[in-house]
């Protein structure tokens, strides 16, 4: 899906998307931290811990790549809708946008069926 943003909306969008990306990284690091803690406490052996760690990093990398790689300005609304649906940004984060764009983001994210 494509949605054209104005220059001022693009500045806001860039800030919001950067926040969402940072939260995606944080989620990945929190998962890794939990695996390492389980390994340190002896709840996971070396092999299981390593395999879980690898799988966690690989899955996080997949999600980040799918969500952000190659997404040009014409796809930024879709990126933000995906971020909103995933919970890495909030409705408060998109409050700087006009009502029409907010409703589009909410609808595309699956949060609600707001009318355009």
HUURTA-V763879 format. One record per pair of residues at least 12 apart in sequence whose C-alpha atoms are under 10 Angstrom apart, sorted by the first residue. I is the first residue (numbers start at 1). J is the second residue. D is the distance in whole Angstrom. If there is no record, write none. Layout:
BEGIN
<<I	J	D> <I	J	D>>
END
This chain:
BEGIN
<<1	74	8> <1	75	7> <1	76	10> <1	77	9> <1	78	7> <1	108	9> <2	73	9> <2	74	5> <2	75	6> <2	76	8> <2	77	8> <2	78	7> <3	73	9> <3	74	6> <3	75	7> <3	76	8> <3	77	6> <3	78	8> <3	101	9> <3	104	9> <4	73	8> <4	74	6> <4	75	8> <4	76	9> <4	77	8> <5	73	8> <5	74	7> <5	75	10> <5	76	8> <5	77	8> <5	101	9> <8	97	10> <9	96	9> <9	97	7> <9	98	9> <9	101	10> <10	73	8> <10	74	10> <10	76	8> <10	77	10> <12	93	9> <12	94	9> <12	96	8> <12	97	8> <13	73	9> <13	76	7> <13	77	8> <13	79	10> <13	80	8> <13	93	10> <13	94	8> <13	96	10> <13	97	9> <14	73	9> <14	76	8> <14	80	10> <15	93	9> <16	80	8> <16	83	9> <16	88	10> <16	89	7> <16	90	9> <16	93	7> <16	94	8> <17	68	9> <17	76	8> <17	77	10> <17	79	8> <17	80	6> <17	83	8> <17	84	10> <17	88	9> <17	89	8> <17	93	10> <18	89	10> <19	83	10> <19	88	8> <19	89	7> <19	93	9> <20	79	10> <20	80	8> <20	82	10> <20	83	6> <20	84	8> <20	86	9> <20	87	9> <20	88	5> <20	89	5> <20	90	9> <20	93	10> <21	64	8> <21	67	9> <21	68	8> <21	83	8> <21	88	8> <21	89	9> <22	88	9> <23	83	10> <23	87	9> <23	88	6> <23	89	8> <24	60	8> <24	61	9> <24	63	8> <24	64	7> <24	67	10> <24	83	9> <24	86	9> <24	87	9> <24	88	7> <24	89	10> <25	57	10> <25	60	8> <25	61	9> <25	64	8> <25	88	10> <26	88	10> <27	60	8> <27	88	9> <28	56	7> <28	57	7> <28	58	10> <28	59	9> <28	60	6> <28	61	8> <28	63	10> <28	64	10> <29	56	9> <29	57	8> <29	60	9> <31	52	10> <31	53	8> <31	56	7> <31	57	9> <31	60	9> <32	49	10> <32	52	8> <32	53	6> <32	54	9> <32	55	10> <32	56	7> <32	57	7> <33	53	9> <34	53	9> <35	48	9> <35	49	6> <35	50	9> <35	51	10> <35	52	7> <35	53	6> <35	56	9> <36	49	7> <36	50	9> <36	52	9> <36	53	8> <37	49	10> <66	79	10> <67	79	6> <67	80	9> <67	82	7> <67	83	8> <68	80	10> <68	82	10> <68	83	10> <77	101	8> <77	102	10> <77	104	8> <77	105	7> <77	108	9> <77	109	10> <78	104	9> <78	105	8> <78	108	7> <78	109	8> <79	105	9> <79	108	10> <79	109	9> <80	93	10> <80	94	9> <80	105	7> <80	106	10> <80	108	9> <80	109	8> <81	94	10> <81	102	10> <81	104	8> <81	105	5> <81	106	7> <81	107	8> <81	108	6> <81	109	4> <81	110	8> <81	111	9> <82	105	9> <82	106	10> <82	108	8> <82	109	6> <82	110	9> <83	105	10> <83	109	8> <84	105	8> <84	106	8> <84	108	9> <84	109	6> <84	110	9> <84	111	8> <85	105	9> <85	106	8> <85	107	10> <85	108	8> <85	109	5> <85	110	6> <85	111	7> <86	109	8> <87	109	10> <91	105	9> <91	106	8> <91	111	10> <94	106	9> <99	116	9> <100	114	9> <100	115	8> <100	116	6> <101	116	8> <102	114	9> <102	116	9> <103	115	7> <103	116	6> <104	116	6>>
END
